[in-house]
Amino acid sequence: NIDLDKIDINKLPELEQFILHKIYKLDLNFKKNFEIYNFHNLYKELLNFCTVDLSAFYFDIRKDTLYCDPKDSEKRKSTLLLLNVILNSLLKWFAPILSFTTEEIYQLVSRSKKSVHLEKFLYFPKNFENTKLNEKWLKLILIRNTCNLSIEEKRANKEIGSSLESSLEIEMSQELFKIFKDFDFAELCIASSVKIKEGLKKEIKVLTTKALGEKCPICWKISEKGCQRPNCKSKND
């Protein structure tokens, strides 16, 4: 088990901080539903967290870090730390609902080999809550969704295969551009390259084209100059 109080949240990337905020809020709702025996809403919120926030969002973005970053990279270490938190959280939350499944998983991952049903629910520190960061990432998710629609349109037309074959140009309002001008949208949208520019209108416009260049056999990103990631370069050499 990990000591949540010892996590220096300020040293984590923003994406990990955002997920910890989601976990903190989910835990508050879990306790409310658990106390009034509202297991339907409890299970529904947990399922939504697993499918939308984790599978379709966090895992989708961070799998590149896990597969392709050096083992000692800080981002990869932060990802593994958060995965540990997620696993421990989900095991405790799901224990009253999926009693046999959580017990089987707990026996595989726990060193103590005691029952998960003898464990207490986790306590999440107040500093996990970050409303300002949450508002920022909700805007980013809206931009990502717009990009995904543009990418899926090109995939449906057979112009590209995976999203990594795409190159994006995102036009956003001056307000959003000031906030996100230095943000890595290629990582967020799982594209090979992304350019952003200021627009006069509030709506977000995305132009998706097929990325030009060579495909890296390690991370699968396409670049005209060849992949510059240290771990990919060392393996290619």
ZADO-1210 file (C-alpha; in nm, 4 decimals, padded with zeros to 6 digits):
<atoms>
<atom x="00.0000" y="00.0000" z="00.0000" code="ASN" pos="1"/>
<atom x="00.1127" y="00.3528" z="-00.0762" code="ILE" pos="2"/>
<atom x="00.1137" y="00.6350" z="00.1783" code="ASP" pos="3"/>
<atom x="-00.1008" y="00.8988" z="00.0096" code="LEU" pos="4"/>
<atom x="00.0073" y="01.1715" z="00.2523" code="ASP" pos="5"/>
<atom x="00.3667" y="01.1374" z="00.1342" code="LYS" pos="6"/>
<atom x="00.2842" y="01.2090" z="-00.2299" code="ILE" pos="7"/>
<atom x="00.4269" y="01.5467" z="-00.3312" code="ASP" pos="8"/>
<atom x="00.1463" y="01.6395" z="-00.5670" code="ILE" pos="9"/>
<atom x="00.3226" y="01.9543" z="-00.6891" code="ASN" pos="10"/>
<atom x="00.5996" y="01.7430" z="-00.8416" code="LYS" pos="11"/>
<atom x="00.3548" y="01.5414" z="-01.0504" code="LEU" pos="12"/>
<atom x="00.2607" y="01.6341" z="-01.4106" code="PRO" pos="13"/>
<atom x="-00.0683" y="01.8199" z="-01.4485" code="GLU" pos="14"/>
<atom x="-00.2439" y="01.5172" z="-01.5974" code="LEU" pos="15"/>
<atom x="-00.1686" y="01.3096" z="-01.2861" code="GLU" pos="16"/>
<atom x="-00.2806" y="01.5965" z="-01.0636" code="GLN" pos="17"/>
<atom x="-00.6064" y="01.6164" z="-01.2580" code="PHE" pos="18"/>
<atom x="-00.6757" y="01.2430" z="-01.2148" code="ILE" pos="19"/>
<atom x="-00.6012" y="01.2673" z="-00.8413" code="LEU" pos="20"/>
<atom x="-00.8563" y="01.5477" z="-00.8226" code="HIS" pos="21"/>
<atom x="-01.1098" y="01.3214" z="-00.9972" code="LYS" pos="22"/>
<atom x="-01.0290" y="01.0404" z="-00.7511" code="ILE" pos="23"/>
<atom x="-01.0736" y="01.2763" z="-00.4550" code="TYR" pos="24"/>
<atom x="-01.4159" y="01.3902" z="-00.5787" code="LYS" pos="25"/>
<atom x="-01.5193" y="01.0353" z="-00.6629" code="LEU" pos="26"/>
<atom x="-01.4297" y="00.9236" z="-00.3106" code="ASP" pos="27"/>
<atom x="-01.6554" y="01.1926" z="-00.1609" code="LEU" pos="28"/>
<atom x="-01.9470" y="01.0708" z="-00.3730" code="ASN" pos="29"/>
<atom x="-01.8629" y="00.7099" z="-00.2911" code="PHE" pos="30"/>
<atom x="-01.8872" y="00.7738" z="00.0826" code="LYS" pos="31"/>
<atom x="-02.2198" y="00.9566" z="00.0460" code="LYS" pos="32"/>
<atom x="-02.3712" y="00.6750" z="-00.1612" code="ASN" pos="33"/>
<atom x="-02.2238" y="00.4053" z="00.0614" code="PHE" pos="34"/>
<atom x="-02.3688" y="00.5562" z="00.3796" code="GLU" pos="35"/>
<atom x="-02.7224" y="00.5599" z="00.2384" code="ILE" pos="36"/>
<atom x="-02.6834" y="00.2172" z="00.0675" code="TYR" pos="37"/>
<atom x="-02.7267" y="00.3691" z="-00.2770" code="ASN" pos="38"/>
<atom x="-02.5243" y="00.0991" z="-00.4488" code="PHE" pos="39"/>
<atom x="-02.6759" y="00.1683" z="-00.7892" code="HIS" pos="40"/>
<atom x="-02.5331" y="00.5224" z="-00.8108" code="ASN" pos="41"/>
<atom x="-02.2142" y="00.4081" z="-00.6419" code="LEU" pos="42"/>
<atom x="-02.1528" y="00.1414" z="-00.9047" code="TYR" pos="43"/>
<atom x="-02.2604" y="00.3708" z="-01.1902" code="LYS" pos="44"/>
<atom x="-02.0074" y="00.6400" z="-01.0913" code="GLU" pos="45"/>
<atom x="-01.7279" y="00.3859" z="-01.0518" code="LEU" pos="46"/>
<atom x="-01.8054" y="00.2331" z="-01.3901" code="LEU" pos="47"/>
<atom x="-01.8118" y="00.5765" z="-01.5526" code="ASN" pos="48"/>
<atom x="-01.4749" y="00.6602" z="-01.3955" code="PHE" pos="49"/>
<atom x="-01.3215" y="00.3367" z="-01.5243" code="CYS" pos="50"/>
<atom x="-01.4541" y="00.3635" z="-01.8798" code="THR" pos="51"/>
<atom x="-01.4445" y="00.7401" z="-01.9460" code="VAL" pos="52"/>
<atom x="-01.1759" y="00.8896" z="-01.7206" code="ASP" pos="53"/>
<atom x="-00.9348" y="00.5971" z="-01.7175" code="LEU" pos="54"/>
<atom x="-00.9724" y="00.3740" z="-02.0233" code="SER" pos="55"/>
<atom x="-01.0767" y="00.6327" z="-02.2832" code="ALA" pos="56"/>
<atom x="-00.8671" y="00.9177" z="-02.1448" code="PHE" pos="57"/>
<atom x="-00.5816" y="00.8648" z="-01.8982" code="TYR" pos="58"/>
<atom x="-00.4699" y="00.5170" z="-02.0076" code="PHE" pos="59"/>
<atom x="-00.5064" y="00.6138" z="-02.3725" code="ASP" pos="60"/>
<atom x="-00.2680" y="00.9076" z="-02.3271" code="ILE" pos="61"/>
<atom x="-00.0169" y="00.7568" z="-02.0879" code="ARG" pos="62"/>
<atom x="00.0385" y="00.4200" z="-02.2598" code="LYS" pos="63"/>
<atom x="00.2919" y="00.5977" z="-02.4830" code="ASP" pos="64"/>
<atom x="00.4858" y="00.7078" z="-02.1732" code="THR" pos="65"/>
<atom x="00.4847" y="00.3570" z="-02.0275" code="LEU" pos="66"/>
<atom x="00.5967" y="00.1909" z="-02.3503" code="TYR" pos="67"/>
<atom x="00.8415" y="00.4430" z="-02.4925" code="CYS" pos="68"/>
<atom x="00.9860" y="00.6671" z="-02.2201" code="ASP" pos="69"/>
<atom x="01.3092" y="00.5655" z="-02.0408" code="PRO" pos="70"/>
<atom x="01.2498" y="00.3618" z="-01.7255" code="LYS" pos="71"/>
<atom x="01.3985" y="00.6360" z="-01.5079" code="ASP" pos="72"/>
<atom x="01.1993" y="00.9243" z="-01.6609" code="SER" pos="73"/>
<atom x="01.0080" y="01.1330" z="-01.4076" code="GLU" pos="74"/>
<atom x="00.6896" y="01.1225" z="-01.6135" code="LYS" pos="75"/>
<atom x="00.6993" y="00.7424" z="-01.6251" code="ARG" pos="76"/>
<atom x="00.7614" y="00.7243" z="-01.2495" code="LYS" pos="77"/>
<atom x="00.4642" y="00.9556" z="-01.1892" code="SER" pos="78"/>
<atom x="00.2485" y="00.7363" z="-01.4122" code="THR" pos="79"/>
<atom x="00.3424" y="00.4224" z="-01.2193" code="LEU" pos="80"/>
<atom x="00.2766" y="00.6009" z="-00.8919" code="LEU" pos="81"/>
<atom x="-00.0706" y="00.7024" z="-01.0020" code="LEU" pos="82"/>
<atom x="-00.1452" y="00.3532" z="-01.1365" code="LEU" pos="83"/>
<atom x="-00.0634" y="00.2221" z="-00.7896" code="ASN" pos="84"/>
<atom x="-00.3048" y="00.4730" z="-00.6345" code="VAL" pos="85"/>
<atom x="-00.5746" y="00.3826" z="-00.8878" code="ILE" pos="86"/>
<atom x="-00.5365" y="00.0086" z="-00.8253" code="LEU" pos="87"/>
<atom x="-00.5555" y="00.0448" z="-00.4481" code="ASN" pos="88"/>
<atom x="-00.8520" y="00.2818" z="-00.4745" code="SER" pos="89"/>
<atom x="-01.0529" y="00.0626" z="-00.7101" code="LEU" pos="90"/>
<atom x="-00.9896" y="-00.2525" z="-00.5048" code="LEU" pos="91"/>
<atom x="-01.1271" y="-00.0880" z="-00.1893" code="LYS" pos="92"/>
<atom x="-01.4183" y="00.0810" z="-00.3662" code="TRP" pos="93"/>
<atom x="-01.5298" y="-00.2297" z="-00.5537" code="PHE" pos="94"/>
<atom x="-01.4796" y="-00.4715" z="-00.2611" code="ALA" pos="95"/>
<atom x="-01.8385" y="-00.4422" z="-00.1297" code="PRO" pos="96"/>
<atom x="-01.9782" y="-00.4914" z="-00.4822" code="ILE" pos="97"/>
<atom x="-01.7415" y="-00.7388" z="-00.6516" code="LEU" pos="98"/>
<atom x="-01.6355" y="-00.9264" z="-00.3405" code="SER" pos="99"/>
<atom x="-01.4799" y="-01.2359" z="-00.5015" code="PHE" pos="100"/>
<atom x="-01.3127" y="-01.0537" z="-00.7915" code="THR" pos="101"/>
<atom x="-01.1489" y="-00.7911" z="-00.5682" code="THR" pos="102"/>
<atom x="-01.0345" y="-01.0597" z="-00.3242" code="GLU" pos="103"/>
<atom x="-00.8687" y="-01.2563" z="-00.6043" code="GLU" pos="104"/>
<atom x="-00.6885" y="-00.9475" z="-00.7359" code="ILE" pos="105"/>
<atom x="-00.5865" y="-00.8436" z="-00.3851" code="TYR" pos="106"/>
<atom x="-00.4261" y="-01.1813" z="-00.3207" code="GLN" pos="107"/>
<atom x="-00.2201" y="-01.1377" z="-00.6381" code="LEU" pos="108"/>
<atom x="-00.0933" y="-00.7866" z="-00.5646" code="VAL" pos="109"/>
<atom x="-00.0802" y="-00.7668" z="-00.1854" code="SER" pos="110"/>
<atom x="00.2317" y="-00.8601" z="00.0088" code="ARG" pos="111"/>
<atom x="00.0398" y="-00.9085" z="00.3328" code="SER" pos="112"/>
<atom x="-00.1921" y="-01.1684" z="00.1736" code="LYS" pos="113"/>
<atom x="-00.4696" y="-01.0675" z="00.4136" code="LYS" pos="114"/>
<atom x="-00.8221" y="-01.0231" z="00.2845" code="SER" pos="115"/>
<atom x="-00.9206" y="-00.7013" z="00.1086" code="VAL" pos="116"/>
<atom x="-01.2356" y="-00.7121" z="00.3203" code="HIS" pos="117"/>
<atom x="-01.0248" y="-00.6588" z="00.6322" code="LEU" pos="118"/>
<atom x="-00.8781" y="-00.3383" z="00.4902" code="GLU" pos="119"/>
<atom x="-01.0074" y="00.0132" z="00.5482" code="LYS" pos="120"/>
<atom x="-01.1110" y="00.2508" z="00.2741" code="PHE" pos="121"/>
<atom x="-00.8356" y="00.4876" z="00.1673" code="LEU" pos="122"/>
<atom x="-00.8137" y="00.8394" z="00.3032" code="TYR" pos="123"/>
<atom x="-00.7397" y="01.0958" z="00.0323" code="PHE" pos="124"/>
<atom x="-00.5652" y="01.4166" z="00.1464" code="PRO" pos="125"/>
<atom x="-00.7401" y="01.7476" z="00.0901" code="LYS" pos="126"/>
<atom x="-00.4519" y="01.8705" z="-00.1277" code="ASN" pos="127"/>
<atom x="-00.5649" y="01.6245" z="-00.3969" code="PHE" pos="128"/>
<atom x="-00.8525" y="01.8612" z="-00.4643" code="GLU" pos="129"/>
<atom x="-00.7684" y="02.1237" z="-00.7262" code="ASN" pos="130"/>
<atom x="-01.0734" y="02.3023" z="-00.8649" code="THR" pos="131"/>
<atom x="-00.8726" y="02.5503" z="-01.0733" code="LYS" pos="132"/>
<atom x="-00.6777" y="02.2737" z="-01.2444" code="LEU" pos="133"/>
<atom x="-00.9990" y="02.0809" z="-01.3006" code="ASN" pos="134"/>
<atom x="-01.1515" y="02.3779" z="-01.4857" code="GLU" pos="135"/>
<atom x="-00.8404" y="02.4028" z="-01.7037" code="LYS" pos="136"/>
<atom x="-00.8497" y="02.0352" z="-01.7963" code="TRP" pos="137"/>
<atom x="-01.2206" y="02.0399" z="-01.8713" code="LEU" pos="138"/>
<atom x="-01.1365" y="02.2988" z="-02.1403" code="LYS" pos="139"/>
<atom x="-00.8569" y="02.0757" z="-02.2669" code="LEU" pos="140"/>
<atom x="-01.0929" y="01.7795" z="-02.2871" code="ILE" pos="141"/>
<atom x="-01.3335" y="01.9846" z="-02.4995" code="LEU" pos="142"/>
<atom x="-01.0467" y="02.0687" z="-02.7364" code="ILE" pos="143"/>
<atom x="-00.9413" y="01.7022" z="-02.7411" code="ARG" pos="144"/>
<atom x="-01.2953" y="01.5920" z="-02.8229" code="ASN" pos="145"/>
<atom x="-01.3073" y="01.8346" z="-03.1158" code="THR" pos="146"/>
<atom x="-00.9738" y="01.7012" z="-03.2401" code="CYS" pos="147"/>
<atom x="-01.0943" y="01.3412" z="-03.2047" code="ASN" pos="148"/>
<atom x="-01.4004" y="01.4168" z="-03.4186" code="LEU" pos="149"/>
<atom x="-01.1774" y="01.5613" z="-03.6909" code="SER" pos="150"/>
<atom x="-00.9416" y="01.2612" z="-03.6727" code="ILE" pos="151"/>
<atom x="-01.2294" y="01.0109" z="-03.6839" code="GLU" pos="152"/>
<atom x="-01.3648" y="01.1838" z="-03.9937" code="GLU" pos="153"/>
<atom x="-01.0345" y="01.1241" z="-04.1741" code="LYS" pos="154"/>
<atom x="-01.0228" y="00.7641" z="-04.0500" code="ARG" pos="155"/>
<atom x="-01.3757" y="00.7030" z="-04.1760" code="ALA" pos="156"/>
<atom x="-01.2679" y="00.8316" z="-04.5184" code="ASN" pos="157"/>
<atom x="-00.9660" y="00.5926" z="-04.5107" code="LYS" pos="158"/>
<atom x="-00.7259" y="00.8886" z="-04.5383" code="GLU" pos="159"/>
<atom x="-00.5416" y="00.7816" z="-04.2228" code="ILE" pos="160"/>
<atom x="-00.5320" y="00.4718" z="-04.0047" code="GLY" pos="161"/>
<atom x="-00.4528" y="00.5401" z="-03.6393" code="SER" pos="162"/>
<atom x="-00.4514" y="00.8873" z="-03.4825" code="SER" pos="163"/>
<atom x="-00.0704" y="00.8780" z="-03.4839" code="LEU" pos="164"/>
<atom x="-00.0832" y="00.9100" z="-03.8623" code="GLU" pos="165"/>
<atom x="-00.2409" y="01.2532" z="-03.8243" code="SER" pos="166"/>
<atom x="-00.1032" y="01.6055" z="-03.8128" code="SER" pos="167"/>
<atom x="-00.3350" y="01.8640" z="-03.6572" code="LEU" pos="168"/>
<atom x="-00.3782" y="02.2382" z="-03.6869" code="GLU" pos="169"/>
<atom x="-00.5954" y="02.3779" z="-03.4077" code="ILE" pos="170"/>
<atom x="-00.7455" y="02.7253" z="-03.4256" code="GLU" pos="171"/>
<atom x="-00.8713" y="02.8572" z="-03.0912" code="MET" pos="172"/>
<atom x="-00.9787" y="03.1847" z="-02.9349" code="SER" pos="173"/>
<atom x="-00.7228" y="03.4369" z="-02.8085" code="GLN" pos="174"/>
<atom x="-00.8249" y="03.3544" z="-02.4521" code="GLU" pos="175"/>
<atom x="-00.7576" y="02.9825" z="-02.4947" code="LEU" pos="176"/>
<atom x="-00.4412" y="03.0460" z="-02.6966" code="PHE" pos="177"/>
<atom x="-00.2892" y="03.2484" z="-02.4122" code="LYS" pos="178"/>
<atom x="-00.3570" y="02.9644" z="-02.1691" code="ILE" pos="179"/>
<atom x="-00.2507" y="02.6713" z="-02.3881" code="PHE" pos="180"/>
<atom x="00.0099" y="02.8119" z="-02.6282" code="LYS" pos="181"/>
<atom x="00.2863" y="02.5997" z="-02.4702" code="ASP" pos="182"/>
<atom x="00.0778" y="02.2887" z="-02.4074" code="PHE" pos="183"/>
<atom x="00.1695" y="01.9557" z="-02.5698" code="ASP" pos="184"/>
<atom x="-00.1437" y="01.8823" z="-02.7735" code="PHE" pos="185"/>
<atom x="00.0327" y="01.6054" z="-02.9676" code="ALA" pos="186"/>
<atom x="00.0469" y="01.4031" z="-02.6463" code="GLU" pos="187"/>
<atom x="-00.3101" y="01.4920" z="-02.5471" code="LEU" pos="188"/>
<atom x="-00.4594" y="01.4068" z="-02.8873" code="CYS" pos="189"/>
<atom x="-00.2207" y="01.1160" z="-02.9605" code="ILE" pos="190"/>
<atom x="-00.1125" y="01.2737" z="-03.2894" code="ALA" pos="191"/>
<atom x="00.2301" y="01.2919" z="-03.4547" code="SER" pos="192"/>
<atom x="00.2351" y="01.6721" z="-03.4618" code="SER" pos="193"/>
<atom x="00.0095" y="01.9621" z="-03.3649" code="VAL" pos="194"/>
<atom x="00.0222" y="02.3320" z="-03.4483" code="LYS" pos="195"/>
<atom x="-00.2014" y="02.5839" z="-03.2739" code="ILE" pos="196"/>
<atom x="-00.2943" y="02.9356" z="-03.3789" code="LYS" pos="197"/>
<atom x="-00.5129" y="03.2213" z="-03.2611" code="GLU" pos="198"/>
<atom x="-00.8577" y="03.2670" z="-03.4077" code="GLY" pos="199"/>
<atom x="-01.0999" y="03.5556" z="-03.3860" code="LEU" pos="200"/>
<atom x="-01.3997" y="03.3380" z="-03.3033" code="LYS" pos="201"/>
<atom x="-01.4745" y="03.1432" z="-02.9865" code="LYS" pos="202"/>
<atom x="-01.5341" y="02.8079" z="-03.1486" code="GLU" pos="203"/>
<atom x="-01.2491" y="02.5629" z="-03.1945" code="ILE" pos="204"/>
<atom x="-01.1573" y="02.4609" z="-03.5488" code="LYS" pos="205"/>
<atom x="-00.9372" y="02.1624" z="-03.6304" code="VAL" pos="206"/>
<atom x="-00.7737" y="02.0733" z="-03.9598" code="LEU" pos="207"/>
<atom x="-00.6474" y="01.7142" z="-03.9801" code="THR" pos="208"/>
<atom x="-00.4000" y="01.6037" z="-04.2465" code="THR" pos="209"/>
<atom x="-00.1880" y="01.2950" z="-04.2958" code="LYS" pos="210"/>
<atom x="00.1474" y="01.3283" z="-04.1199" code="ALA" pos="211"/>
<atom x="00.4509" y="01.3339" z="-04.3499" code="LEU" pos="212"/>
<atom x="00.7810" y="01.1612" z="-04.2861" code="GLY" pos="213"/>
<atom x="00.9063" y="00.8326" z="-04.1468" code="GLU" pos="214"/>
<atom x="00.7246" y="00.6236" z="-03.8878" code="LYS" pos="215"/>
<atom x="00.9254" y="00.5431" z="-03.5757" code="CYS" pos="216"/>
<atom x="00.9116" y="00.1646" z="-03.5149" code="PRO" pos="217"/>
<atom x="00.9158" y="00.2232" z="-03.1378" code="ILE" pos="218"/>
<atom x="00.6589" y="00.4965" z="-03.0635" code="CYS" pos="219"/>
<atom x="00.4908" y="00.4938" z="-03.4097" code="TRP" pos="220"/>
<atom x="00.5023" y="00.8727" z="-03.4395" code="LYS" pos="221"/>
<atom x="00.5714" y="01.0132" z="-03.7859" code="ILE" pos="222"/>
<atom x="00.8296" y="01.2854" z="-03.8429" code="SER" pos="223"/>
<atom x="01.0186" y="01.4255" z="-04.1405" code="GLU" pos="224"/>
<atom x="01.3313" y="01.4675" z="-03.9264" code="LYS" pos="225"/>
<atom x="01.3093" y="01.1232" z="-03.7691" code="GLY" pos="226"/>
<atom x="01.2065" y="01.0469" z="-03.4115" code="CYS" pos="227"/>
<atom x="01.3992" y="01.2611" z="-03.1617" code="GLN" pos="228"/>
<atom x="01.2911" y="01.0809" z="-02.8438" code="ARG" pos="229"/>
<atom x="01.6029" y="00.9563" z="-02.6592" code="PRO" pos="230"/>
<atom x="01.4661" y="00.6092" z="-02.5879" code="ASN" pos="231"/>
<atom x="01.3555" y="00.5589" z="-02.9491" code="CYS" pos="232"/>
<atom x="01.6875" y="00.6846" z="-03.0887" code="LYS" pos="233"/>
<atom x="01.8925" y="00.4532" z="-02.8670" code="SER" pos="234"/>
<atom x="01.6869" y="00.1473" z="-02.9629" code="LYS" pos="235"/>
<atom x="01.6936" y="00.2346" z="-03.3327" code="ASN" pos="236"/>
<atom x="02.0724" y="00.2697" z="-03.3220" code="ASP" pos="237"/>
</atoms>
